[in-house]
């Protein structure tokens, strides 16, 4: 999609460019190598978790 004439507000022009990038296949998440691991909050829960290992 090309941006229409220059009579459009500059902030809308920028928004259109960003929106088009979001829709395109070029916008792919970058794997960080870190993954979320849920851990128990309480000491008792940790003991129960570690007992299974």
Rosetta constraint file for C-alpha pairs under 8 A:
AtomPair CA 1 CA 20 HARMONIC 7.33 0.50
AtomPair CA 3 CA 13 HARMONIC 6.77 0.50
AtomPair CA 3 CA 16 HARMONIC 7.51 0.50
AtomPair CA 3 CA 17 HARMONIC 7.84 0.50
AtomPair CA 4 CA 8 HARMONIC 7.48 0.50
AtomPair CA 8 CA 12 HARMONIC 6.87 0.50
AtomPair CA 8 CA 13 HARMONIC 6.76 0.50
AtomPair CA 9 CA 13 HARMONIC 6.41 0.50
AtomPair CA 10 CA 14 HARMONIC 6.34 0.50
AtomPair CA 11 CA 15 HARMONIC 6.16 0.50
AtomPair CA 12 CA 16 HARMONIC 6.09 0.50
AtomPair CA 13 CA 17 HARMONIC 6.42 0.50
AtomPair CA 14 CA 18 HARMONIC 6.29 0.50
AtomPair CA 15 CA 19 HARMONIC 5.98 0.50
AtomPair CA 16 CA 20 HARMONIC 6.06 0.50
AtomPair CA 17 CA 21 HARMONIC 6.32 0.50
AtomPair CA 18 CA 22 HARMONIC 6.26 0.50
AtomPair CA 19 CA 23 HARMONIC 6.34 0.50
AtomPair CA 20 CA 24 HARMONIC 6.15 0.50
AtomPair CA 21 CA 25 HARMONIC 7.87 0.50
AtomPair CA 21 CA 26 HARMONIC 6.75 0.50
AtomPair CA 21 CA 27 HARMONIC 6.13 0.50
AtomPair CA 22 CA 26 HARMONIC 7.84 0.50
AtomPair CA 22 CA 27 HARMONIC 5.58 0.50
AtomPair CA 23 CA 27 HARMONIC 7.35 0.50
AtomPair CA 39 CA 46 HARMONIC 8.00 0.50
AtomPair CA 40 CA 45 HARMONIC 5.70 0.50
AtomPair CA 40 CA 46 HARMONIC 5.93 0.50
AtomPair CA 41 CA 45 HARMONIC 7.10 0.50
AtomPair CA 41 CA 46 HARMONIC 7.74 0.50
AtomPair CA 42 CA 46 HARMONIC 6.46 0.50
AtomPair CA 43 CA 47 HARMONIC 6.35 0.50
AtomPair CA 44 CA 48 HARMONIC 6.35 0.50
AtomPair CA 45 CA 49 HARMONIC 6.10 0.50
AtomPair CA 46 CA 50 HARMONIC 6.05 0.50
AtomPair CA 47 CA 51 HARMONIC 6.01 0.50
AtomPair CA 48 CA 52 HARMONIC 7.02 0.50
AtomPair CA 49 CA 53 HARMONIC 7.59 0.50
